[in-house]
Amino acid sequence: MRQRTLSAAVFLFERTKGYSNMDSDTPRPVRVGIVGATGYAGIELVRLLHNHPGVQITFLGSNSANGKQLGDVFTHLDVTSAVMPLKAFDPSRHADVADVFFLALANGKAMEIAPGLLAQGKRVIDISADYRIRSQSVYEKWYKIKHTSPELLPQAVYGLAEIYGTKIRQAQLVANPGCYTTTSILALAPALACKAVDPQSIIVDAMSGVSGAGRSKATTEYLFTELNGNAKAYGIATHRHTPEIEQELTTVCGCEVRLTFTPHLAPMTRGILATCYATLSGHETLDSLHAFYEEFYADAPFVDVVPMGRYPSVMDVAGSNMCRIGIATDPRTNRLIVISATDNLIKGAGGQAVQNFNIMVGYPETTNLPRIALYP
């Protein structure tokens, strides 16, 4: 297996080599704007960037809380951050208030804002799905939204640092991956890179905390009384993250990946747990696969391949920017089983965006990002 997987290791590590080391000169603080600051991802960005040594937050955008102070909306904030004003973002008036913009908006909104910001030389990290899928027709098919700036799709860099770190460093537009996609791609990328599994055999079952739906969702299905003591599947065979996962795993594999993805809503506030199944293509042992997973992520500070016989849980990553991965094989069915866990609001949203920001501006990748989970 080692000879066969060497080229796969080079394929990915050449994209990431060197981006985790800080430049010799400390970068100056960067002016940052957060558009959509009162959503779950937006407020995580505020929290993670508030004491960042390379950041000066100069703009917080919120249409729903326009004219209020941040502390009027979020009472848990300290005195310094609470007095920051919230304003409705107007591209014609506010483009000059920051050098880097985080767009924490609903799908379909970033594509209206990003072109103007990029035209003025700003760098953009988009947390929505507007620039994640490279094909305009695939995006429009799955999201049911007409893409108004498809000319930017070839320019956007997919913001998964564990694969695209070097490209992220130079990017003007980063498409920040979502929670289900991050957790699933990181779980399966090593196995596909070393050709250990059949790329047409993959099944992903994943569960998410209710915060994954966003803060503005106030429908009945997200009420405490509907979720407490309950769990349910949704988006069966139709979930719009499916083509994104397939796109990135196809890139890693070098051949077409088709998979079945079924998400589930679980009675918890935050967290993603993905259980991934794939048919083994050869006679790889668990020992050799586990060693390759460790090698694959050796330079990735936010991916932890846990020891054999252990499997991650949501509590192992809550409040951190970590993705923890455990693997097993089932000799009876000749399948690989990968368990992957992330915090959907951090590694699956705001934390990953800060990780990308760090790479873009030259700070160490880990700056101001938590690696230790909350307990209990």
ABEGO torsion letter per residue (X at the ends): XAAAAAAAAAAAAAAABGAABBBABBBBBBBBBBBGAABAAAAAAAAAAAABAABBBABBBBAAABGBBAAAABAABBAAAAABBBBBBBAAAAAAABABBBBBBBBGAAAAAAAAAAAAGBBBBBABAAAABABAAAAAAAAGBBBABAAAAAABBBABAAAAAAAAAABABBBBBBAAAAAAAAAAAAAAAAGABBAAABBBBBBBBAAAAEAABABAAABAAAABGBBBBBGBGABAAAAAAAAAAAAAAGBBBBBBBBBBBBBBABEBBBBBBBBBABABBAAAAAAAAAAAAAABAABBBBBBGBBBBAAAABGBABBBBBBBBBAAAGBBBBBBBBBAABAABAAAAAAAAAAAAGBBAABGBBABBBOX
